[in-house]
């Protein structure tokens, strides 16, 4: 299976066991499904909670020069509903079951997670499966435009409005184009403004960029 199509699903049943001075032991069942999804299940029945964490192995480091910010934009769009759970059903169904959810983008992965009572596990898996398989058909120009503005504003808050944020970025002289991507953000703040919705659909269904050499030290 292609690298960028790979995903990891981790299911943690209940809370973590007490830590001991001898070390940490986290036994888990690891399996690969017929669709290529890697499944990791850890069980601890000390409390009746469950957490689901799904990782897509693609991030801001896979973007093309001049077309940055899409990894973070796609993260936001995945919260805008899917074919069988239209916005804002995802949040409302989870909250009604006593759960919550969020996500994040880094240089090499994008993840989404849910936490809540153990009996909400079927709901969590159904919601994740629906947006994994039926997210793109529900994309609209209004959703894209809304999340573009949100992502840009997060960039302003995290970098433009932070006096010491931009100088902390890696030096291009020491890094390849892949390595200088800001994890979860974008080098060109406004590059996500240009492409129409059809272009975003095309990018979301294919590879973004092959890996390159990491930043040297």
Helices and strands as residue ranges (DSSP letters): G 3-5, E 7-13, E 29-32, E 38-43, E 49-56, G 60-62, H 70-77, E 81-82, E 85-86, H 89-96, E 100-105, E 110-117, G 118-120, H 121-134, G 136-138, H 141-155, I 156-160, G 166-168, G 172-174, G 191-193, H 197-204
